[in-house]
Amino acid sequence: MHQEIKSSARKLTWEIQCTLKPAEMKRMYITKCFVTASQDPYSHPRYTVINNQGCMIDSKTSVQSKFLIGGSKMVQKFSVGAFVFQQRAPTISEQQFYLHCEMNVGPSTPTPSLKACNYDRAIGKWKELYGKDWVCKCCESTCLSAELEEAPNNIISSYSWKVDFKGKVEFDKTGSLRSPETMTREDPSKKPTYLQDCDED
């Protein structure tokens, strides 16, 4: 079911970093991300921002939502426009949110199954962050999942943040993390950073 939201002018920037040593030509991919009002990633309501094996679907409606180039291909940055759930807006003065993402490590060259695609609203086309844009063609339909040598990583979940109806955003400085326990974050005044242990032992 489509979840109605009310957008804010504020932008949230995230960074997920894989701790795999860059000895091999590898790249980290975020295949799915969604926002919930609960720490439980299986709860509702939810709002999906990345889906279909790495398509930033929220970039079709928000210019603030996009994959961003990082310092390494084992670091994936992205931004999302702040919002509140419309159906809950009349009942509370602010809303609390959690971001949940699924990620995989794959070859440096993207494929339709592992990619980071933004929608360029100026030209009406999908564009891959580092590679050939043709891998994004399936973002308008269904992208097949990758046949991985190992099982995909579990869902990683962020600290919470709050958005009030004036658009103010505040990150929870004491919120707890869900699995895996290896995730850490920077000072709350900076962008949230999460570390995922991706060693292929």
N, C-alpha and C positions, 0 to 999 in steps of 0.2 A: 504494500500500500504506500502510495506517495505521501510523504510527510511535509505538510506546509510549514514554511519557516518565514521569519521576519529578519531580513538582513541588516547588518550594522556596517558603518563605515570603517570599523576597525579590522585589522588584518592580524592573524596569528601565524607565526613562522615556526616550523618544526624541523628537527634534524634527527635522523636515525643513522647510527654508525655501526657498521659490522666490524668486529675485532679480528676477523680473519687476516692473517699476514698476507700482504700483497705479493707473494712470490709467484703466484700464477695470475694469468690474465682473467680476473674475475670481476664481476660487477654485482652490486646489491640492487635488488628490485623490490619495490613495494607493489604488491598485486591488488591489495584491497585496503581501504581505510573507511571507517564510519564513526559517527559521533552518537553517543547515547547520553541520557540524563542520569544514568546509573553506572556504578563501577562494574556491573555485570555486563560483559560484552554481548550476551544473548538477550538482553532486555529490550523493551520498546517503550517509547518511540525511539527511532534511530534515523540518522540522516547520513547517507552514503556520499562520500566525496571522491574516492578512488575505487574503481571496480573494473571488471572485465579484463583482468590480468594486466593492470597498469595503466588504465585510462583515467585521467583526471576528469571525471564526468562533471564535476561541479564547475569546471572552467567554461562550460557551455553557457552557464547562467551568471557566473561571477568572475570578473576580471582579476579579482584578488586571489583566486584559487589557481595554483599552478605548481608544477615541479620546478625546482631551481637547481642550477649547476652548483655542485659542491667542490671542495678542495680535492676530492678523490672519488673514484667511481664506487668505492666501498662506503661512501657517505651519501645519503640521499636527503636533500633539503626540499621542503615544499611549504607553501603558504595556503591558508584557507581563510576566507572571509568570516568574521564572527557573525553569529546569528542567535536567535532564540526560537524555540518551538512555538508556533503560532497558537496551537490549541491550548497551551498552558499559560499563555501571556496574560489573560485577564485575571488569573488567580494568584499570581505571585509577583513580587517586585524584581526578582532576579532569578536566573536559572544557572544550575551547575551542570558541567559537562565533562565527559571523558572521551578521549580519542583511542580507538582500537585499530591496529593495523596487522596485516599479514605480510610477511616478507620472505623472499627467497634469494639465494645466491646462484648466479648462473654465469654463462659466458659473457665476455665483455661486449660482444656484438649482440644487439637486441634482436628479438624475434617477436612474432605476434603473440607468443605466450609469455614473454618476459620483456617488458618495455616500460618506458615512462613517457606518456603521451599527453601533451597539452592541446586544447582546442584553441586555435587562433581565430578569434571572432572577426578580425579585420578581413581575412581572406576566406573564412568559412572552411578551414581544413585542419586536420589533426597533424601535429608535428612532434617527432620524437626528440627527446632532450639531447641525445648525443649521436644517434644513428640515422638510418634511412627512414624517411617518413612513411614508406609503404607498409611498415610493420603496424602502423596505427589504423590501417584501413578498416580492420574488424571492429574498431571502437563503436561503429554505428550499427553493429550486429552482435555477434557472439564470438569472442576470442577463446580458442581452445586452451586448456590448461597445459602446462609444460609437463613432459615426462621426465621427472627428476630422478637422479641417481639415489637421492636420499629423500626422506619425507620432508615436507615443508615445515618451516618453523611454526611454533605455536603463535597465537595472537599475542601481541604485546600491547599493553595499555598504559596510557599516560597518567600523570597526576591530573587532578581536576582543575578546572578553572570556572570562574563565574562571569556571567554577562548580565548587566542590568539593562533596563529599558531606555537608558540614555546612551548606551553603547560602551560603557566602561567595562574593561576586561581586567580581571584579577586572578592570578594563578594561586593555587593553594600551596603554601610553603611547607605544610606538614602532611600532605596527602600521602597515602601509601600506594605502592606499586603492586600490580598483579604479576604473575609469572611472566618471563623468567626472572629470577632474583638478581641476575647479573646486570640489570638495567640500572643506570644512575642518571642524575640530571644535574645540570649546571645551576649556578645561582639563579633564583627565581626572577631576578631583574633582567636576565638574559633569555634568549630563546631556549625552549626546552630541548634537551639533547638526550637521546636514549641510546645505550650501548647494547648490542646484541652479540652474544658469543656465537660465532659462526664457524668455529674450528671444525674441520672435517675429519676428526679422529674416529 
